[in-house]
């Protein structure tokens, strides 16, 4: 998911909400 977060800004928000900042 780390890679997805860096590529997709929208997914990044979801990662931060999961309590796991990319």
PDB file with one MODEL, atoms N, CA, C and O in Angstrom:
MODEL        1
ATOM      1  N   UNK A   1       0.850  -1.208   0.000  1.00  0.00           N
ATOM      2  CA  UNK A   1       0.000   0.000   0.000  1.00  0.00           C
ATOM      3  C   UNK A   1       0.882   1.254   0.000  1.00  0.00           C
ATOM      4  O   UNK A   1       0.455   2.322  -0.437  1.00  0.00           O
ATOM      5  N   UNK A   2       2.075   1.115   0.479  1.00  0.00           N
ATOM      6  CA  UNK A   2       2.961   2.287   0.528  1.00  0.00           C
ATOM      7  C   UNK A   2       3.174   2.839  -0.881  1.00  0.00           C
ATOM      8  O   UNK A   2       3.176   4.052  -1.092  1.00  0.00           O
ATOM      9  N   UNK A   3       3.351   1.946  -1.823  1.00  0.00           N
ATOM     10  CA  UNK A   3       3.583   2.393  -3.204  1.00  0.00           C
ATOM     11  C   UNK A   3       2.323   3.035  -3.769  1.00  0.00           C
ATOM     12  O   UNK A   3       2.384   4.062  -4.445  1.00  0.00           O
ATOM     13  N   UNK A   4       1.196   2.423  -3.487  1.00  0.00           N
ATOM     14  CA  UNK A   4      -0.071   2.957  -4.000  1.00  0.00           C
ATOM     15  C   UNK A   4      -0.314   4.358  -3.470  1.00  0.00           C
ATOM     16  O   UNK A   4      -0.822   5.229  -4.177  1.00  0.00           O
ATOM     17  N   UNK A   5       0.059   4.559  -2.207  1.00  0.00           N
ATOM     18  CA  UNK A   5      -0.167   5.869  -1.575  1.00  0.00           C
ATOM     19  C   UNK A   5       0.680   6.936  -2.250  1.00  0.00           C
ATOM     20  O   UNK A   5       0.233   8.066  -2.446  1.00  0.00           O
ATOM     21  N   UNK A   6       1.890   6.575  -2.597  1.00  0.00           N
ATOM     22  CA  UNK A   6       2.779   7.562  -3.224  1.00  0.00           C
ATOM     23  C   UNK A   6       2.303   7.909  -4.632  1.00  0.00           C
ATOM     24  O   UNK A   6       2.485   9.035  -5.096  1.00  0.00           O
ATOM     25  N   UNK A   7       1.696   6.939  -5.304  1.00  0.00           N
ATOM     26  CA  UNK A   7       1.234   7.163  -6.679  1.00  0.00           C
ATOM     27  C   UNK A   7      -0.155   7.816  -6.686  1.00  0.00           C
ATOM     28  O   UNK A   7      -0.413   8.752  -7.442  1.00  0.00           O
ATOM     29  N   UNK A   8      -1.021   7.310  -5.841  1.00  0.00           N
ATOM     30  CA  UNK A   8      -2.392   7.851  -5.801  1.00  0.00           C
ATOM     31  C   UNK A   8      -2.589   8.765  -4.604  1.00  0.00           C
ATOM     32  O   UNK A   8      -2.434   8.333  -3.462  1.00  0.00           O
ATOM     33  N   UNK A   9      -2.927  10.013  -4.851  1.00  0.00           N
ATOM     34  CA  UNK A   9      -3.136  10.953  -3.738  1.00  0.00           C
ATOM     35  C   UNK A   9      -4.418  10.602  -2.992  1.00  0.00           C
ATOM     36  O   UNK A   9      -4.500  10.778  -1.777  1.00  0.00           O
ATOM     37  N   UNK A  10      -5.409  10.110  -3.709  1.00  0.00           N
ATOM     38  CA  UNK A  10      -6.692   9.766  -3.076  1.00  0.00           C
ATOM     39  C   UNK A  10      -6.489   8.592  -2.123  1.00  0.00           C
ATOM     40  O   UNK A  10      -7.029   8.578  -1.017  1.00  0.00           O
ATOM     41  N   UNK A  11      -5.709   7.609  -2.561  1.00  0.00           N
ATOM     42  CA  UNK A  11      -5.459   6.434  -1.707  1.00  0.00           C
ATOM     43  C   UNK A  11      -4.646   6.852  -0.486  1.00  0.00           C
ATOM     44  O   UNK A  11      -4.786   6.281   0.596  1.00  0.00           O
ATOM     45  N   UNK A  12      -3.806   7.847  -0.676  1.00  0.00           N
ATOM     46  CA  UNK A  12      -2.963   8.322   0.431  1.00  0.00           C
ATOM     47  C   UNK A  12      -3.842   8.724   1.612  1.00  0.00           C
ATOM     48  O   UNK A  12      -3.548   8.393   2.761  1.00  0.00           O
ATOM     49  N   UNK A  13      -4.909   9.432   1.320  1.00  0.00           N
ATOM     50  CA  UNK A  13      -5.829   9.865   2.392  1.00  0.00           C
ATOM     51  C   UNK A  13      -6.365   8.649   3.143  1.00  0.00           C
ATOM     52  O   UNK A  13      -6.476   8.668   4.369  1.00  0.00           O
ATOM     53  N   UNK A  14      -6.688   7.615   2.416  1.00  0.00           N
ATOM     54  CA  UNK A  14      -7.237   6.402   3.045  1.00  0.00           C
ATOM     55  C   UNK A  14      -6.176   5.769   3.949  1.00  0.00           C
ATOM     56  O   UNK A  14      -6.489   5.270   5.030  1.00  0.00           O
ATOM     57  N   UNK A  15      -4.936   5.795   3.501  1.00  0.00           N
ATOM     58  CA  UNK A  15      -3.853   5.194   4.305  1.00  0.00           C
ATOM     59  C   UNK A  15      -3.691   5.963   5.617  1.00  0.00           C
ATOM     60  O   UNK A  15      -3.527   5.362   6.679  1.00  0.00           O
ATOM     61  N   UNK A  16      -3.737   7.262   5.538  1.00  0.00           N
ATOM     62  CA  UNK A  16      -3.572   8.087   6.748  1.00  0.00           C
ATOM     63  C   UNK A  16      -4.726   7.806   7.710  1.00  0.00           C
ATOM     64  O   UNK A  16      -4.538   7.805   8.927  1.00  0.00           O
ATOM     65  N   UNK A  17      -5.885   7.576   7.176  1.00  0.00           N
ATOM     66  CA  UNK A  17      -7.060   7.313   8.039  1.00  0.00           C
ATOM     67  C   UNK A  17      -6.891   5.958   8.734  1.00  0.00           C
ATOM     68  O   UNK A  17      -7.469   5.739   9.798  1.00  0.00           O
ATOM     69  N   UNK A  18      -6.126   5.070   8.160  1.00  0.00           N
ATOM     70  CA  UNK A  18      -5.931   3.728   8.747  1.00  0.00           C
ATOM     71  C   UNK A  18      -4.913   3.814   9.895  1.00  0.00           C
ATOM     72  O   UNK A  18      -4.461   2.789  10.405  1.00  0.00           O
ATOM     73  N   UNK A  19      -4.559   5.038  10.295  1.00  0.00           N
ATOM     74  CA  UNK A  19      -3.599   5.190  11.400  1.00  0.00           C
ATOM     75  C   UNK A  19      -2.209   4.729  10.973  1.00  0.00           C
ATOM     76  O   UNK A  19      -1.366   4.416  11.813  1.00  0.00           O
ATOM     77  N   UNK A  20      -1.977   4.688   9.664  1.00  0.00           N
ATOM     78  CA  UNK A  20      -0.640   4.274   9.182  1.00  0.00           C
ATOM     79  C   UNK A  20      -0.181   5.230   8.090  1.00  0.00           C
ATOM     80  O   UNK A  20      -0.418   4.967   6.911  1.00  0.00           O
ATOM     81  N   UNK A  21       0.458   6.317   8.445  1.00  0.00           N
ATOM     82  CA  UNK A  21       0.918   7.297   7.440  1.00  0.00           C
ATOM     83  C   UNK A  21       1.903   6.682   6.456  1.00  0.00           C
ATOM     84  O   UNK A  21       2.792   5.929   6.853  1.00  0.00           O
ATOM     85  N   UNK A  22       1.754   6.990   5.215  1.00  0.00           N
ATOM     86  CA  UNK A  22       2.643   6.382   4.204  1.00  0.00           C
ATOM     87  C   UNK A  22       3.981   7.090   4.298  1.00  0.00           C
ATOM     88  O   UNK A  22       4.905   6.765   3.552  1.00  0.00           O
TER      89      UNK A  22
ENDMDL
END
